[in-house]
């Protein structure tokens, strides 16, 4: 779908179909779609909602980029969930146990998180290249194992600290914090939101302006053809999973270093699975993923306004699911139409060439 129509038509169809589906859902629930949308949009201007949307979007963006790196290699890294949570716990434990100068301390914690995420992603990568174990199966299993490791690590007889009715890791010293950008009554923007932007730029440059990115995408499209062209497909699998895990390790850093400064047993989970949906929504493009992350965060944070107009906020989950479904279906439909159009163009050219050849033969 290299044509402009092929690039613009799918998202337009997806938005139209998702809007129609959400409207039908709201009508069935007895709600006024116009009132619900107005309440959600109006909520953005209330209090700290706008900044909260950007903060959440930065976390979603990192999770989606981690998934997208795997997608580029035709790998489905469902293990982003376990990779980022395990990285967050280890980084919090290590960060709370060391004393380093301001700035160096935060950088050290971020590096530890990235390395832990990459190391945990190396397990399914090695299983894939040595035993051809499908990454979906291995990463799902490793998500469950990560949950057990996390529960073990933050026990009060291990690295956990009991705080009232909750348990967490030791608090990271202020030298390891990343200060945010205060915006007055609108809230405070995570300082590491800029890290998400930097990672997105790096992802685009890597995939579109380097030989490695070309080889990675080529190996993802056809490992056999890439191998014939001199690309080591197994090496690409290993490196792409390590990169995916490294980015996954950064997912919790904006919240850990910018707000919580400790990992709680009740810390938010599910970012890895949300990242899968957003990567699909953004079609693995950094700008598309950014739009998807902002849209997802907007739906999450503005959902509280639905209660004011008598609409269950759970309707947002239906909206999110319908949007992702719409994007996937729209791209599949447009791709099929583009393929048929190309086949017709080729048929017309071949049909026009055959009479010309016959005429030339008759003249001779």
PATITOR-597405 format. One record per residue (C-alpha): x, y, z; chain; residue in one letter. Coordinates in nm, 4 decimals, m for minus. Each point is the difference from the previous one (the first is absolute). Example, Ala and Ser with C-alpha at 12.3 -4.5 7.8 and 13.67 -1.06 7.14 Angstrom:
BEGIN
+----------+----------+----------+-------+------+
!     east !    north !       up ! chain ! resn !
+----------+----------+----------+-------+------+
!   1.2300 !  m0.4500 !   0.7800 !     A !    A !
!   0.1370 !   0.3440 !  m0.0660 !     A !    S !
+----------+----------+----------+-------+------+
// end
This chain:
BEGIN
+----------+----------+----------+-------+------+
!     east !    north !       up ! chain ! resn !
+----------+----------+----------+-------+------+
!   0.0000 !   0.0000 !   0.0000 !     A !    X !
!   0.2511 !   0.2512 !  m0.1148 !     A !    X !
!  m0.2515 !   0.2365 !  m0.1595 !     A !    X !
!  m0.1366 !   0.3017 !   0.1812 !     A !    X !
!  m0.3468 !  m0.1541 !  m0.0150 !     A !    X !
!   0.1315 !  m0.3178 !   0.1564 !     A !    X !
!   0.1539 !   0.1978 !   0.2854 !     A !    X !
!  m0.2889 !   0.2371 !   0.0737 !     A !    X !
!  m0.3066 !  m0.2113 !  m0.0719 !     A !    X !
!   0.0476 !  m0.2661 !   0.2741 !     A !    X !
!   0.0124 !   0.2422 !   0.2958 !     A !    X !
!  m0.2938 !   0.1983 !  m0.1409 !     A !    X !
!  m0.2066 !  m0.3186 !  m0.0351 !     A !    X !
!   0.1109 !  m0.1169 !   0.3440 !     A !    X !
!  m0.1012 !   0.3252 !   0.1696 !     A !    X !
!  m0.3346 !   0.0024 !  m0.1804 !     A !    X !
!  m0.0763 !  m0.3619 !   0.0855 !     A !    X !
!   0.1119 !   0.0386 !   0.3619 !     A !    X !
!  m0.2155 !   0.3136 !   0.0386 !     A !    X !
!  m0.2988 !  m0.1854 !  m0.1439 !     A !    X !
!   0.0536 !  m0.3007 !   0.2252 !     A !    X !
!   0.0424 !   0.2144 !   0.3119 !     A !    X !
!  m0.3099 !   0.2024 !  m0.0900 !     A !    X !
!  m0.2051 !  m0.3179 !  m0.0351 !     A !    X !
!   0.1353 !  m0.1281 !   0.3328 !     A !    X !
!  m0.0911 !   0.3247 !   0.1765 !     A !    X !
!  m0.3482 !   0.0006 !  m0.1514 !     A !    X !
!  m0.0572 !  m0.3597 !   0.1103 !     A !    X !
!   0.1065 !   0.0950 !   0.3516 !     A !    X !
!  m0.2577 !   0.2796 !  m0.0072 !     A !    X !
!   0.2543 !   0.2837 !  m0.0032 !     A !    X !
!   0.0238 !   0.3042 !  m0.2210 !     A !    X !
!   0.3222 !  m0.0344 !  m0.2066 !     A !    X !
!   0.0303 !   0.3779 !  m0.0390 !     A !    X !
!  m0.0231 !   0.0614 !   0.3738 !     A !    X !
!   0.2497 !  m0.2759 !   0.0743 !     A !    X !
!   0.2542 !   0.1359 !  m0.2471 !     A !    X !
!  m0.0484 !   0.3574 !   0.1224 !     A !    X !
!   0.0548 !  m0.1123 !   0.3596 !     A !    X !
!   0.3204 !  m0.1845 !  m0.0921 !     A !    X !
!   0.1419 !   0.2905 !  m0.1994 !     A !    X !
!  m0.0975 !   0.2467 !   0.2726 !     A !    X !
!   0.1792 !  m0.2098 !   0.2602 !     A !    X !
!   0.3329 !   0.0722 !  m0.1711 !     A !    X !
!  m0.0156 !   0.3618 !   0.1157 !     A !    X !
!  m0.0765 !  m0.0948 !   0.3590 !     A !    X !
!   0.2754 !   0.0046 !   0.2629 !     A !    X !
!   0.3061 !  m0.2070 !  m0.0878 !     A !    X !
!  m0.1714 !  m0.2230 !  m0.2564 !     A !    X !
!   0.1916 !   0.1336 !  m0.3025 !     A !    X !
!   0.3394 !  m0.0531 !   0.1645 !     A !    X !
!  m0.1098 !  m0.3394 !   0.1321 !     A !    X !
!  m0.0855 !  m0.0995 !  m0.3578 !     A !    X !
!   0.3483 !   0.0933 !  m0.1225 !     A !    X !
!   0.1651 !  m0.1772 !   0.2949 !     A !    X !
!  m0.1954 !  m0.3196 !  m0.0631 !     A !    X !
!   0.0616 !   0.0277 !  m0.3733 !     A !    X !
!   0.3773 !   0.0089 !   0.0595 !     A !    X !
!  m0.0196 !  m0.3307 !   0.1862 !     A !    X !
!  m0.2290 !  m0.1546 !  m0.2624 !     A !    X !
!   0.2322 !   0.1255 !  m0.2739 !     A !    X !
!   0.3022 !  m0.1787 !   0.1423 !     A !    X !
!  m0.1976 !  m0.3232 !   0.0394 !     A !    X !
!  m0.1290 !   0.0215 !  m0.3572 !     A !    X !
!   0.3478 !   0.0718 !  m0.1398 !     A !    X !
!   0.1304 !  m0.3112 !   0.1760 !     A !    X !
!  m0.2717 !  m0.2067 !  m0.1667 !     A !    X !
!   0.0517 !   0.1698 !  m0.3373 !     A !    X !
!   0.3695 !  m0.0925 !  m0.0092 !     A !    X !
!  m0.1014 !  m0.3644 !   0.0225 !     A !    X !
!  m0.2719 !   0.0479 !  m0.2611 !     A !    X !
!   0.2589 !   0.1365 !  m0.2440 !     A !    X !
!   0.1722 !  m0.3386 !   0.0202 !     A !    X !
!  m0.3365 !  m0.1783 !  m0.0185 !     A !    X !
!   0.0350 !  m0.0937 !   0.3669 !     A !    X !
!  m0.2896 !   0.0274 !   0.2450 !     A !    X !
!   0.1624 !   0.1031 !   0.3288 !     A !    X !
!  m0.2884 !  m0.0454 !   0.2405 !     A !    X !
!   0.2593 !  m0.0053 !   0.2775 !     A !    X !
!   0.0301 !   0.3801 !   0.0210 !     A !    X !
!  m0.2296 !  m0.0185 !   0.3041 !     A !    X !
!   0.2328 !  m0.2253 !   0.1965 !     A !    X !
!   0.3147 !   0.1697 !  m0.1298 !     A !    X !
!  m0.0949 !   0.3506 !   0.1100 !     A !    X !
!  m0.1353 !  m0.1063 !   0.3401 !     A !    X !
!   0.3038 !  m0.2100 !   0.0865 !     A !    X !
!   0.2290 !   0.2797 !  m0.1211 !     A !    X !
!  m0.1877 !   0.2505 !   0.2169 !     A !    X !
!   0.0360 !  m0.2124 !   0.3146 !     A !    X !
!   0.3692 !  m0.0733 !  m0.0506 !     A !    X !
!   0.0715 !   0.3641 !  m0.0872 !     A !    X !
!  m0.1906 !   0.1169 !   0.3083 !     A !    X !
!   0.1855 !  m0.2431 !   0.2272 !     A !    X !
!   0.3423 !   0.0888 !  m0.1423 !     A !    X !
!  m0.0813 !   0.3710 !  m0.0139 !     A !    X !
!  m0.1098 !  m0.0006 !   0.3623 !     A !    X !
!   0.3130 !  m0.1812 !   0.1124 !     A !    X !
!   0.2664 !   0.2234 !  m0.1559 !     A !    X !
!   0.1054 !   0.3585 !   0.0598 !     A !    X !
!   0.1198 !   0.1920 !  m0.3034 !     A !    X !
!   0.0183 !   0.3663 !  m0.1028 !     A !    X !
!  m0.3106 !   0.1690 !  m0.1340 !     A !    X !
!  m0.0493 !  m0.0769 !  m0.3662 !     A !    X !
!   0.2398 !  m0.2939 !   0.0030 !     A !    X !
!  m0.2294 !  m0.1818 !   0.2406 !     A !    X !
!  m0.3044 !   0.0351 !  m0.2276 !     A !    X !
!   0.2012 !  m0.0944 !  m0.3091 !     A !    X !
!   0.1307 !  m0.3083 !   0.1799 !     A !    X !
!  m0.3537 !  m0.1107 !   0.0886 !     A !    X !
!  m0.1180 !   0.0489 !  m0.3593 !     A !    X !
!   0.2922 !  m0.2053 !  m0.1350 !     A !    X !
!  m0.0682 !  m0.2772 !   0.2511 !     A !    X !
!  m0.3654 !  m0.0108 !  m0.1043 !     A !    X !
!   0.0885 !  m0.0202 !  m0.3706 !     A !    X !
!   0.2555 !  m0.2755 !   0.0615 !     A !    X !
!  m0.2418 !  m0.2061 !   0.2105 !     A !    X !
!  m0.2720 !   0.0327 !  m0.2642 !     A !    X !
!   0.2450 !  m0.1043 !  m0.2724 !     A !    X !
!   0.1301 !  m0.2916 !   0.2063 !     A !    X !
!  m0.3492 !  m0.1321 !   0.0657 !     A !    X !
!  m0.0889 !   0.0348 !  m0.3685 !     A !    X !
!   0.3167 !  m0.1951 !  m0.0872 !     A !    X !
!  m0.1556 !  m0.3174 !   0.1402 !     A !    X !
!  m0.2793 !  m0.0327 !  m0.2629 !     A !    X !
!   0.2445 !   0.1266 !  m0.2648 !     A !    X !
!   0.2505 !  m0.2760 !   0.0727 !     A !    X !
!  m0.2778 !  m0.2601 !   0.0122 !     A !    X !
!  m0.1202 !   0.1284 !  m0.3384 !     A !    X !
!   0.3337 !  m0.0156 !  m0.1810 !     A !    X !
!   0.1269 !  m0.3232 !   0.1582 !     A !    X !
!  m0.3145 !  m0.2093 !   0.0446 !     A !    X !
!  m0.2522 !   0.1866 !  m0.2174 !     A !    X !
!  m0.2309 !   0.0493 !   0.2987 !     A !    X !
!  m0.2724 !   0.2439 !  m0.1028 !     A !    X !
!   0.0453 !   0.3320 !   0.1766 !     A !    X !
!  m0.3706 !   0.0302 !   0.0834 !     A !    X !
!   0.0071 !  m0.3165 !   0.2099 !     A !    X !
!   0.3299 !   0.0750 !   0.1733 !     A !    X !
!  m0.0793 !   0.3641 !   0.0775 !     A !    X !
!  m0.3425 !  m0.0855 !   0.1428 !     A !    X !
!   0.1646 !  m0.2522 !   0.2326 !     A !    X !
!   0.2701 !   0.2511 !   0.0935 !     A !    X !
!  m0.2644 !   0.2606 !   0.0887 !     A !    X !
!  m0.1345 !  m0.2391 !   0.2630 !     A !    X !
!   0.3508 !  m0.0765 !   0.1255 !     A !    X !
!   0.0770 !   0.3725 !   0.0250 !     A !    X !
!  m0.3093 !   0.0520 !   0.2150 !     A !    X !
!   0.1248 !  m0.2692 !   0.2384 !     A !    X !
!   0.3509 !   0.1467 !   0.0133 !     A !    X !
!  m0.1421 !   0.3459 !   0.0736 !     A !    X !
!  m0.2193 !  m0.1332 !   0.2815 !     A !    X !
!   0.3035 !  m0.1777 !   0.1470 !     A !    X !
!   0.2314 !   0.3019 !  m0.0256 !     A !    X !
!  m0.2274 !   0.2460 !   0.1777 !     A !    X !
!  m0.0809 !  m0.2220 !   0.2944 !     A !    X !
!   0.0824 !   0.1679 !   0.3317 !     A !    X !
!   0.2697 !  m0.2625 !   0.0694 !     A !    X !
!   0.1675 !   0.0731 !  m0.3354 !     A !    X !
!   0.0130 !   0.3514 !  m0.1466 !     A !    X !
!  m0.3478 !   0.1162 !   0.0992 !     A !    X !
!  m0.0892 !   0.2710 !   0.2473 !     A !    X !
!  m0.3400 !  m0.0085 !   0.1718 !     A !    X !
!  m0.1801 !   0.3362 !  m0.0279 !     A !    X !
!  m0.3339 !  m0.0144 !   0.1750 !     A !    X !
!  m0.2075 !  m0.2615 !  m0.1806 !     A !    X !
!   0.2239 !   0.0056 !  m0.3064 !     A !    X !
!   0.3459 !  m0.1350 !  m0.0690 !     A !    X !
!   0.2599 !   0.1501 !  m0.2297 !     A !    X !
!   0.3689 !   0.0227 !  m0.0697 !     A !    X !
!   0.2164 !   0.2478 !   0.1918 !     A !    X !
!  m0.0467 !   0.3591 !  m0.1117 !     A !    X !
!   0.2539 !   0.1285 !  m0.2488 !     A !    X !
!   0.2028 !   0.2947 !   0.1303 !     A !    X !
!  m0.0789 !   0.3422 !  m0.1440 !     A !    X !
!   0.3268 !  m0.0105 !  m0.1969 !     A !    X !
!  m0.1604 !  m0.2699 !  m0.2146 !     A !    X !
!  m0.3164 !   0.1933 !  m0.0762 !     A !    X !
!  m0.0681 !   0.1596 !  m0.3362 !     A !    X !
!  m0.1774 !   0.3315 !   0.0626 !     A !    X !
!  m0.3038 !   0.0791 !  m0.2064 !     A !    X !
!  m0.1049 !   0.3161 !  m0.1748 !     A !    X !
!  m0.2427 !   0.1908 !   0.2265 !     A !    X !
!  m0.2913 !   0.1541 !  m0.1861 !     A !    X !
!  m0.1763 !   0.1675 !   0.2880 !     A !    X !
!  m0.3567 !  m0.1114 !   0.0557 !     A !    X !
!   0.0164 !  m0.2243 !  m0.3059 !     A !    X !
!   0.2312 !  m0.2465 !   0.1753 !     A !    X !
!   0.3584 !  m0.1127 !  m0.0509 !     A !    X !
!   0.1262 !  m0.1561 !  m0.3209 !     A !    X !
!   0.2262 !  m0.3013 !   0.0471 !     A !    X !
!   0.3609 !   0.0909 !  m0.0687 !     A !    X !
!   0.0486 !  m0.3360 !  m0.1704 !     A !    X !
!  m0.2785 !   0.0763 !  m0.2456 !     A !    X !
!   0.2851 !   0.1476 !  m0.2034 !     A !    X !
!   0.1747 !  m0.3374 !   0.0210 !     A !    X !
!  m0.3001 !  m0.1527 !  m0.1773 !     A !    X !
!   0.0341 !   0.2605 !  m0.2760 !     A !    X !
!   0.3721 !  m0.0734 !  m0.0326 !     A !    X !
!  m0.0619 !  m0.3747 !  m0.0216 !     A !    X !
!  m0.2637 !   0.0584 !  m0.2681 !     A !    X !
!   0.2435 !   0.2073 !  m0.2075 !     A !    X !
!   0.2699 !  m0.2619 !   0.0476 !     A !    X !
!  m0.2413 !  m0.2737 !  m0.1094 !     A !    X !
!  m0.0854 !   0.1901 !  m0.3207 !     A !    X !
!   0.3644 !   0.0657 !  m0.0840 !     A !    X !
!   0.0958 !  m0.3615 !   0.0713 !     A !    X !
!  m0.2744 !  m0.1460 !  m0.2152 !     A !    X !
!   0.0103 !   0.2451 !  m0.2902 !     A !    X !
!   0.3499 !   0.1412 !  m0.0196 !     A !    X !
!   0.2329 !  m0.2873 !   0.0877 !     A !    X !
!   0.1108 !  m0.3192 !  m0.1695 !     A !    X !
!  m0.0896 !  m0.1933 !   0.3133 !     A !    X !
!  m0.3618 !   0.1205 !  m0.0181 !     A !    X !
!  m0.0241 !  m0.1000 !  m0.3649 !     A !    X !
!   0.1412 !  m0.3449 !   0.0733 !     A !    X !
!  m0.2324 !  m0.0427 !   0.2978 !     A !    X !
!  m0.3085 !   0.0851 !  m0.2043 !     A !    X !
!   0.1208 !  m0.2180 !  m0.2883 !     A !    X !
!   0.0535 !  m0.2955 !   0.2328 !     A !    X !
!  m0.3458 !   0.0570 !   0.1459 !     A !    X !
!  m0.1623 !  m0.0020 !  m0.3432 !     A !    X !
!   0.1788 !  m0.3149 !  m0.1215 !     A !    X !
!   0.2726 !  m0.1692 !   0.2074 !     A !    X !
!   0.0958 !  m0.2334 !  m0.2865 !     A !    X !
!   0.0345 !   0.2831 !  m0.2526 !     A !    X !
!   0.1944 !   0.2098 !   0.2525 !     A !    X !
!   0.2343 !  m0.2932 !   0.0691 !     A !    X !
!   0.0574 !  m0.0405 !  m0.3737 !     A !    X !
!   0.0939 !   0.3688 !  m0.0090 !     A !    X !
!   0.2606 !  m0.0442 !   0.2724 !     A !    X !
!  m0.2086 !   0.0986 !   0.3033 !     A !    X !
!   0.0292 !  m0.2199 !   0.3093 !     A !    X !
!  m0.3699 !  m0.0461 !   0.0857 !     A !    X !
!   0.0699 !  m0.1662 !   0.3361 !     A !    X !
!   0.2235 !   0.2898 !   0.1007 !     A !    X !
!  m0.2778 !   0.2423 !  m0.0955 !     A !    X !
!  m0.2470 !  m0.1920 !   0.2191 !     A !    X !
!   0.2366 !   0.0133 !   0.2963 !     A !    X !
!   0.0885 !   0.3690 !  m0.0398 !     A !    X !
!  m0.3588 !   0.1134 !  m0.0612 !     A !    X !
!  m0.1241 !  m0.1821 !   0.3118 !     A !    X !
!   0.2814 !   0.1519 !   0.2067 !     A !    X !
!  m0.0890 !   0.3467 !  m0.1286 !     A !    X !
!  m0.3684 !  m0.0636 !   0.0655 !     A !    X !
!   0.0751 !  m0.1142 !   0.3544 !     A !    X !
!   0.2332 !   0.2939 !   0.0602 !     A !    X !
!  m0.2694 !   0.2502 !  m0.0967 !     A !    X !
!  m0.2533 !  m0.1991 !   0.2060 !     A !    X !
!   0.2243 !   0.0464 !   0.3019 !     A !    X !
!  m0.0480 !   0.3772 !  m0.0299 !     A !    X !
!  m0.3802 !  m0.0122 !   0.0120 !     A !    X !
!  m0.0375 !   0.0502 !   0.3755 !     A !    X !
!   0.2813 !   0.2543 !   0.0334 !     A !    X !
!  m0.2085 !   0.3189 !  m0.0482 !     A !    X !
!  m0.2244 !  m0.0993 !   0.2917 !     A !    X !
!   0.2722 !  m0.1590 !   0.2156 !     A !    X !
!   0.2455 !   0.2889 !  m0.0183 !     A !    X !
!  m0.2470 !   0.2810 !  m0.0547 !     A !    X !
!  m0.2818 !  m0.0774 !   0.2421 !     A !    X !
!   0.0093 !  m0.3154 !   0.2146 !     A !    X !
!   0.3749 !  m0.0382 !   0.0772 !     A !    X !
!  m0.0753 !  m0.3571 !   0.1103 !     A !    X !
!  m0.1642 !  m0.3095 !  m0.1460 !     A !    X !
!  m0.3242 !  m0.0829 !   0.1766 !     A !    X !
!  m0.1815 !  m0.3311 !   0.0048 !     A !    X !
!  m0.2931 !   0.2017 !  m0.1374 !     A !    X !
!   0.2012 !   0.1739 !  m0.2731 !     A !    X !
!  m0.1876 !   0.0195 !  m0.3302 !     A !    X !
!   0.0203 !  m0.3047 !  m0.2246 !     A !    X !
!  m0.1209 !  m0.0775 !  m0.3492 !     A !    X !
!   0.2103 !   0.2527 !  m0.1890 !     A !    X !
!   0.1593 !  m0.2772 !  m0.2051 !     A !    X !
!  m0.3338 !  m0.1243 !  m0.1311 !     A !    X !
!  m0.1143 !   0.3562 !  m0.0670 !     A !    X !
!   0.3202 !   0.0491 !  m0.1984 !     A !    X !
!  m0.1003 !  m0.2855 !  m0.2326 !     A !    X !
!  m0.3291 !   0.1701 !  m0.0829 !     A !    X !
!   0.1652 !   0.3396 !  m0.0531 !     A !    X !
!   0.2741 !  m0.1466 !  m0.2218 !     A !    X !
!  m0.2717 !  m0.1564 !  m0.2157 !     A !    X !
!  m0.1895 !   0.3271 !   0.0002 !     A !    X !
!   0.3089 !   0.1965 !  m0.1060 !     A !    X !
!   0.1080 !  m0.2560 !  m0.2610 !     A !    X !
!   0.3499 !  m0.0096 !   0.1542 !     A !    X !
!   0.0713 !   0.3561 !  m0.1158 !     A !    X !
!   0.1327 !   0.2304 !   0.2765 !     A !    X !
!  m0.2401 !   0.2831 !  m0.0914 !     A !    X !
!  m0.2955 !  m0.2376 !  m0.0258 !     A !    X !
!   0.0913 !  m0.1561 !   0.3331 !     A !    X !
!   0.0204 !   0.3466 !   0.1590 !     A !    X !
!  m0.3489 !   0.0795 !  m0.1255 !     A !    X !
!  m0.1268 !  m0.3358 !   0.1257 !     A !    X !
!   0.1589 !   0.0509 !   0.3425 !     A !    X !
!  m0.1575 !   0.3451 !   0.0372 !     A !    X !
!  m0.3385 !  m0.1305 !  m0.1137 !     A !    X !
!   0.0171 !  m0.2925 !   0.2432 !     A !    X !
!   0.1045 !   0.2255 !   0.2865 !     A !    X !
!  m0.2772 !   0.2469 !  m0.0869 !     A !    X !
!  m0.2611 !  m0.2752 !   0.0165 !     A !    X !
!   0.1413 !  m0.1250 !   0.3304 !     A !    X !
!   0.0193 !   0.3357 !   0.1760 !     A !    X !
!  m0.3214 !   0.1528 !  m0.1339 !     A !    X !
!  m0.2078 !  m0.3055 !   0.0853 !     A !    X !
!  m0.0707 !   0.1391 !   0.3490 !     A !    X !
!  m0.2183 !   0.2693 !  m0.1602 !     A !    X !
!  m0.2420 !  m0.2598 !  m0.1348 !     A !    X !
!  m0.1452 !  m0.0620 !   0.3457 !     A !    X !
!  m0.1203 !   0.3610 !   0.0016 !     A !    X !
!  m0.2220 !  m0.0618 !  m0.3050 !     A !    X !
!  m0.1267 !  m0.3401 !   0.1119 !     A !    X !
!   0.2238 !  m0.2077 !  m0.2267 !     A !    X !
!   0.1955 !  m0.2946 !   0.1466 !     A !    X !
!   0.3718 !   0.0752 !  m0.0307 !     A !    X !
!   0.0548 !  m0.3620 !  m0.1043 !     A !    X !
!  m0.1279 !   0.1092 !  m0.3420 !     A !    X !
!   0.3533 !   0.1348 !  m0.0565 !     A !    X !
!   0.1352 !  m0.3551 !  m0.0094 !     A !    X !
!  m0.2417 !  m0.0760 !  m0.2818 !     A !    X !
!   0.1137 !   0.3149 !  m0.1802 !     A !    X !
!   0.3661 !  m0.0981 !   0.0289 !     A !    X !
!  m0.0634 !  m0.3522 !  m0.1229 !     A !    X !
!  m0.2135 !   0.1177 !  m0.2913 !     A !    X !
!   0.2668 !   0.2496 !  m0.1094 !     A !    X !
!   0.2724 !  m0.2657 !  m0.0134 !     A !    X !
!  m0.2342 !  m0.2434 !  m0.1755 !     A !    X !
!  m0.0965 !   0.2697 !  m0.2488 !     A !    X !
!   0.3631 !   0.0779 !  m0.0840 !     A !    X !
!   0.0892 !  m0.3644 !  m0.0564 !     A !    X !
!  m0.3074 !  m0.0622 !  m0.2166 !     A !    X !
!   0.0393 !   0.3239 !  m0.1955 !     A !    X !
!   0.3608 !  m0.0705 !  m0.0918 !     A !    X !
!  m0.0872 !  m0.3560 !  m0.1040 !     A !    X !
!  m0.2887 !   0.1210 !  m0.2197 !     A !    X !
!   0.1994 !   0.2800 !  m0.1644 !     A !    X !
!   0.2977 !  m0.2315 !  m0.0549 !     A !    X !
!  m0.2269 !  m0.2448 !  m0.1804 !     A !    X !
!  m0.1464 !   0.2735 !  m0.2206 !     A !    X !
!   0.3477 !   0.1342 !  m0.0780 !     A !    X !
!   0.1150 !  m0.3493 !  m0.0982 !     A !    X !
!  m0.2967 !  m0.0520 !  m0.2284 !     A !    X !
!   0.0516 !   0.3417 !  m0.1580 !     A !    X !
!   0.3646 !  m0.0815 !  m0.0653 !     A !    X !
!  m0.0983 !  m0.3352 !  m0.1536 !     A !    X !
!  m0.2453 !   0.1760 !  m0.2314 !     A !    X !
!   0.2654 !   0.2525 !  m0.1066 !     A !    X !
!   0.2466 !  m0.2778 !  m0.0772 !     A !    X !
!  m0.2695 !  m0.1926 !  m0.1899 !     A !    X !
!  m0.0864 !   0.3057 !  m0.2084 !     A !    X !
!   0.3655 !   0.0575 !  m0.0887 !     A !    X !
!   0.0499 !  m0.3626 !  m0.0969 !     A !    X !
!  m0.3247 !  m0.0001 !  m0.1968 !     A !    X !
!   0.1096 !   0.3110 !  m0.1882 !     A !    X !
!   0.3443 !  m0.1450 !  m0.0702 !     A !    X !
!  m0.1275 !  m0.3264 !  m0.1538 !     A !    X !
!  m0.1985 !   0.1611 !  m0.2902 !     A !    X !
!   0.2959 !   0.2272 !  m0.0747 !     A !    X !
!   0.2305 !  m0.3015 !  m0.0188 !     A !    X !
!  m0.2478 !  m0.1834 !  m0.2248 !     A !    X !
!  m0.0230 !   0.3012 !  m0.2338 !     A !    X !
!   0.3756 !   0.0208 !  m0.0263 !     A !    X !
!   0.0172 !  m0.3737 !  m0.0815 !     A !    X !
!  m0.2621 !   0.0328 !  m0.2735 !     A !    X !
!   0.1775 !   0.2960 !  m0.1597 !     A !    X !
!   0.3231 !  m0.1958 !  m0.0243 !     A !    X !
+----------+----------+----------+-------+------+
// end
